[in-house]
């Protein structure tokens, strides 16, 4: 699943370029899965693989922590895609 952590300071400097964050999945029923570290490139983009334990059609929330910044949240629905797991992004609140 692609992640976009784009944010900038008032001067326009990218805050999450070339850094590492930590990703968690919050599934229905309160189950939390630690997906581990994710690297963000100069465009503040990264990617993570969702666990196979998420059933198709599961709506979950993704949280990313970078340094001491507030959590960044996203909502996803998992689906089967040619034999592999994929996620469809529903929203990206900032």
Secondary structure, 3 states (H helix, E strand, C coil): CEEECCCECCCCCECCCCEEEEEEEECHHHCEEEEEEEEECCCCEEECCCCCCCCCCCEEEEEEECCCCCCEEEEEEEEEECCEEEEEEEECCC
